[in-house]
Amino acid sequence: MATAESVAPAAPERPTRTRARMVWTQFRRSRAGLIGLGILVLFLFSGLFASRLAPRDPYEIMLESGLKKPSAEYWLGQDELGRDLLSRIIYGARLSMVIGVIAVAIGVGFGVPIGALSGYFGGWADLLTQRVIDIMLAFPGILLAIVLVAVLGVGLPQVMVAVGIVSIPTYARLVRGQVLAMRSQEFVDAARALGATSSRIIWRHVLPNTLAVIIVQSTLQFASAILAAAALGFLGLGAQPPAAEWGSMLSNARQYIRLAPHSVMFPGVAIMLTVLGFNLLGDAVRDALDPRMRI
Amino acid sequence: MWAYIAKRLLLAIPVVLGVAFVVFAMVRVIPGDPAQIMAGEAATEEFVEAIRKDMGLDRPLLTQFASFVGNALRGDFGRSVRSKAPVTIELRARIPNTISLTIAGLVVAVAVGVSAGVISAIRPYSLIDAAVMLVALAGLSMPVFWSGLMLILVFAVWLGWLPAVGTDTPVHLILPAVTLGMATAAIIARMTRSSMLEVLRSDYIRTARAKGLAEQSVINRHAFRNALIPVITVVGLQMGTLLSGAVLTESVFAWPGIGRLLVEGILTRDYPLVQASVLVVALAFVLVNLFVDLLYAVVDPRIHYE
């Protein structure tokens, strides 16, 4: 016998769960995105469980077997001080993970609020902020990071901060653009009419709608941060010995390029694969979040 | 058109002043006595006092900045802590090397990138297209300092075809230029392919084909020129990548350019050198961006009517 409960329609799914499922379904269609995700998982796994995965102590020096080629015992060979390259590359993943997290945290932590406030309130604050951002963006690529390192000093913590600061203008511009587009929309007017303060409107209504672009940008920024830190390490401005950072490993190994090409090849492959993975993932996430891409 | 040019030139002035202020301020932000920082740790007390007087550290900040800008416009950046020679002499020796490397890198990037992009677009979804795009993706992900080392390993160490260091002949420029241009070539290839595919789907291309024009004519005379407009934008946007890539490439190949001067200056705490190098590179970037904006307005007449 039919009851009121049995003929009642099922309760609708929460919108966020449906949207997340749609995004995941779209993402799964991208082979490149899945490859990127696989690389990222490997990278995170290496970073988180470095001490368990690395076959040896990455700082253990064995001068008598310096620059030895790959073998059954040392899969990727040894560097100029006899240290196991595979272990150093695995620990380098952990260091790169920390660099990426801190750099993105600084970029998001400062760039998003600056962009949101600048875009929402406009006026003199926006004008001044945008000119400061123009000046920061007037320094090409890594040059601003180099300037900051010149001021802060050489070393890995300084590089993380420098790389984070360099990413602030990108987030600020991105979020400002999004907020400008949303500022005049009806849901903002409605919130204002209901008595919501500007602060509440920005944090509860406007910013959640910028989450998609922030996520995509952060994925790509993670890769940029690792690359920038490796570049500074290569120049001798970043991580100092004996830190197992990929860029400084390349810097130390370059003088032995004839004797031990493997010491130059493998850290570079690690950087390339990691950056490739994040770029593939970022592109696929962006496509998955774009409603126009859905069939 | 002239109004647009004037507007862009005027907008560039505050940015240039802002860049100069950042360079001016960087020495004053470092903990310690700015005069001692500029004179170097081993400088005598008299020399430090002379620097202090020259920098006008007892004067208001704005006066100091005006003095800094005035000196910079006269090409006076002080003396190198290490060599004691005027910084301008060091810059004059290095700037042409960086310019030649950047231009060579740009030529490689445009020649390889545009060619690869066009080839990929006229054979879309084929094996050639897949191969070109895969190589482009790999090129994008390779750090420039590592690709330089790999090129040295293959072409200088293993094959012995090309020299790894030196500046005596144009042949010495090949490996650094290819290293510098590779990542930008990858981006240009992707953009050219995308742009060409879009243009090849246009109505006027369909008309040209319907009129019986040979495919080569369709591509060369109609499609290519229109596809180039967004490519020029990308090339302009990549100038920053090329300039910052030059800093790293110079380090890999020991190329005596301004990027290498900058890094050496930081490692030896030679701040007059650092200030001058940063200012020159940043200003070059601003000017190049301005030039690209103006070029874009000339190539696409729609721009300056906006």
Interface residues (C-beta under 8 A of the other chain):
Chain A: R131 V132 D134 I135 A138 F139 P140 G141 I142 L143 I146 V147 V149 A150 V151 V154 L227 A230 A231 F234 L235 G236 L237 G247 L250 R254 I257 R258 P261 V264 M265 P267 G268 I271 M272 L273 V275 L276 N279
Chain B: P14 V15 G18 V19 F21 V22 V23 M26 V29 I30 L137 A138 L140 S141 M142 P143 V144 F145 W146 L149 M150 I152 L153 V157 M239 G240 T241 L243 S244 G245 V247 L248 S251 V252 L262 V263 I266 L267 Y271 V274 V278 V281 A282 F285 V286
